Amino acid sequence: MTATNTADRVRELQDEATEIGRDHGWTHAAFVDAYGGDPHAEPDVPPRFATVAAFYTTAYADGVTAYTDDVDDDIAED
């Protein structure tokens, strides 16, 4: 594996962690909204994203925020 391929793979993993982390955060916040709990609880980072955990956790928090902002906007419209 060349340096370029390694760097490309790391970027792909970072992008995947970001996308999945955001989806997981949004889904977690929706679950908490329906059943109770803390939407801002620290996520369990999937093992495959251990090397890029910061990307996953940042995106997870963004997903939680996106969900809660959407809910707040819906409440304000009512």
Buried (B, 14 or more C-beta within 10 A) or exposed (E): EEEEEEEEEEEEBBEBBBBBBBEBBBBBBBEBEEEEEEBBEEBEBEEEBEEBBEBBBBBBBBBBBBBBEEBEEEEEEE
